[in-house]
Amino acid sequence: MAKRTRIYTRSGDNGSTGLVGGERVSKNSARIETYGTVDELSSAIGVVRAHLRGDRIDGWLAWTQDMLFNLGAELATPSKHRWPDMPLVGASQIAALERAIDETEALLEPLHAFILPGGSVAGAQLHYARTVCRRAERLLISLREQEPEISVETVGFLNRLSDALFVWARAINKRAGVAEAQWNAASQPPDSQ
């Protein structure tokens, strides 16, 4: 019979958490805030996946969640505790996202105006995930200023991922037959009744 491990340890009740290697840091440290936001992004993508199951974009999103887990593990592991062959995001993952963006954009009409986030449920949720991705990117840039050993490719990956999430949202909305709402700078409130 397999030994059950407890989900709670009580070790974080003082406001600290452990990094890989045992070092304890505050739960509101830049490192924890960053990889917590990467986890939030993966969760937002998981909501989208609940609406898609089995199509090409779902395949890309499944891969993306795996890469985000790799990124989170990298951020949770100080460089002195990394192991050989640790899965890290790098140039090949950025290139894969660029391929996905190009492949998806080829199916879409060119943009001539800014569009508002929304559309189908899955499309709107991907737009939301894109904004979480941008926040993770900003936090990661701040973290790299404090801890420059974190690779620059991690920032490139999140930068490219936000672009991929945008075009995937557009593609999902197109497939759902939901028109994109364009930004109207001269928009007026609805008539009062």
SEPABA-727388 format. One line per field, with one value per residue (C-alpha): y, x, z negated. Coordinates in Angstrom, 1 decimal. Layout:
N
py = (Y/...)
px = (X/...)
pz = (Z/...)
END
This chain:
193
py = (0.0/3.4/5.8/8.9/12.2/15.1/18.1/20.4/20.7/23.7/25.0/28.0/29.2/31.8/33.4/31.6/28.9/26.6/26.7/23.7/23.0/23.9/27.7/29.5/32.8/35.0/34.1/37.6/37.6/38.6/35.0/33.6/36.3/35.6/31.8/32.1/34.3/31.7/29.1/31.5/31.7/27.9/27.7/30.3/28.2/25.1/26.8/27.4/23.8/22.6/24.2/22.9/19.3/17.7/20.3/21.8/24.8/22.5/20.6/23.8/24.8/21.4/21.9/25.4/24.2/21.8/24.6/26.8/24.1/23.9/27.7/27.6/24.8/26.9/29.9/27.8/26.4/28.7/28.2/26.5/23.7/23.1/19.5/18.3/18.0/20.1/21.0/24.8/27.1/28.4/29.2/26.1/26.7/30.4/29.2/26.7/29.5/31.6/28.7/28.4/32.2/32.1/29.0/30.6/34.0/32.5/31.5/35.0/38.3/41.0/43.4/47.0/48.2/47.3/44.6/44.3/41.2/39.0/36.8/33.2/31.9/30.1/33.1/35.6/33.4/33.3/37.1/37.0/34.5/36.9/39.7/37.3/36.3/40.0/40.5/37.4/38.9/42.2/40.4/38.2/41.3/42.8/39.5/39.3/42.7/41.3/37.8/38.1/34.4/33.8/33.4/36.0/33.3/33.0/36.6/35.9/32.8/34.8/37.6/35.3/33.3/36.4/36.9/33.3/33.5/36.6/34.9/31.7/33.7/35.3/31.9/30.3/33.3/33.0/29.3/29.9/32.5/35.3/38.7/40.6/43.8/46.7/49.5/52.6/55.7/57.7/55.2/56.5/55.1/53.3/55.5/56.0/54.6)
px = (0.0/1.4/2.2/0.0/1.7/-0.1/-1.0/-0.4/2.9/2.3/5.8/4.3/2.2/4.8/4.6/7.5/7.8/10.6/12.5/14.0/17.2/15.5/16.1/13.1/11.8/8.9/5.7/5.6/9.1/9.6/10.5/7.3/5.2/6.6/6.2/2.8/1.7/3.0/0.9/-2.1/-1.5/-1.5/-4.7/-6.3/-5.2/-6.7/-10.1/-9.8/-8.8/-12.0/-13.9/-11.6/-10.6/-8.8/-8.3/-5.0/-5.1/-5.8/-2.6/-0.6/-2.2/-1.4/2.3/2.2/1.1/4.0/6.4/4.9/5.5/9.1/9.4/7.8/10.3/13.2/12.0/11.6/15.1/18.0/20.8/23.1/20.5/19.7/20.5/21.9/19.2/16.7/14.0/14.3/12.5/14.9/15.4/13.7/10.5/10.5/10.9/8.0/5.8/6.8/5.9/2.5/1.9/2.8/0.7/-2.4/-2.0/-2.1/-5.7/-6.8/-7.7/-5.1/-5.9/-6.7/-7.8/-7.4/-9.8/-11.4/-11.0/-14.1/-15.9/-16.7/-16.1/-12.9/-11.7/-12.4/-10.7/-7.6/-7.6/-7.7/-4.8/-2.9/-3.1/-2.0/1.0/1.9/1.8/4.0/6.4/6.6/7.2/9.9/11.7/11.8/13.0/15.8/17.0/17.4/18.6/20.4/21.2/17.6/17.9/16.8/15.0/12.4/11.3/11.4/9.2/6.5/6.7/6.1/3.5/1.3/1.4/0.4/-2.5/-3.7/-3.8/-5.2/-8.0/-8.7/-8.7/-11.0/-13.4/-13.3/-14.0/-16.9/-18.3/-18.0/-17.1/-14.3/-15.3/-13.2/-12.1/-14.2/-12.6/-15.8/-18.0/-21.2/-23.0/-26.3/-29.4/-31.0/-34.5)
pz = (0.0/1.0/-1.8/-1.8/-2.2/-3.8/-1.6/-4.6/-6.4/-8.7/-7.9/-6.0/-8.9/-9.7/-6.3/-4.7/-2.1/-1.0/2.3/3.9/1.8/-1.5/-1.7/-3.3/-1.9/-2.6/-0.7/0.6/2.0/5.6/6.5/5.0/6.4/9.9/9.9/8.1/11.1/13.5/11.7/11.9/15.7/16.0/14.0/16.3/19.3/17.6/17.6/21.3/21.9/20.2/23.2/26.0/25.4/28.3/30.9/32.1/29.9/26.9/27.8/27.8/24.5/22.9/24.0/22.7/19.2/19.2/20.1/17.4/14.9/16.0/15.7/12.2/11.2/12.5/10.5/7.4/7.7/6.9/9.5/6.9/6.5/10.2/11.4/14.7/17.4/15.4/17.8/18.5/21.0/23.6/27.3/28.6/26.7/27.8/31.4/31.0/29.8/32.8/35.1/33.4/33.7/37.4/38.0/36.3/37.8/41.3/40.5/39.4/41.0/40.5/37.7/38.7/35.3/31.6/30.5/27.1/25.0/25.2/27.6/26.8/23.3/24.3/26.3/23.5/21.0/23.3/23.4/19.6/19.5/21.8/19.2/16.5/18.7/19.1/15.4/14.9/17.5/15.6/12.3/13.9/15.3/11.8/10.3/12.9/11.9/8.4/9.4/12.8/12.9/14.0/17.8/20.2/22.2/19.4/20.2/24.0/23.4/21.5/24.0/26.9/25.0/24.5/28.2/28.8/26.3/28.2/31.6/30.1/28.6/32.0/33.7/31.1/31.5/35.3/35.1/32.8/35.2/32.7/34.2/32.6/30.9/32.1/29.9/30.4/29.0/29.5/27.8/26.1/23.2/23.9/24.0/20.7/20.2)
END
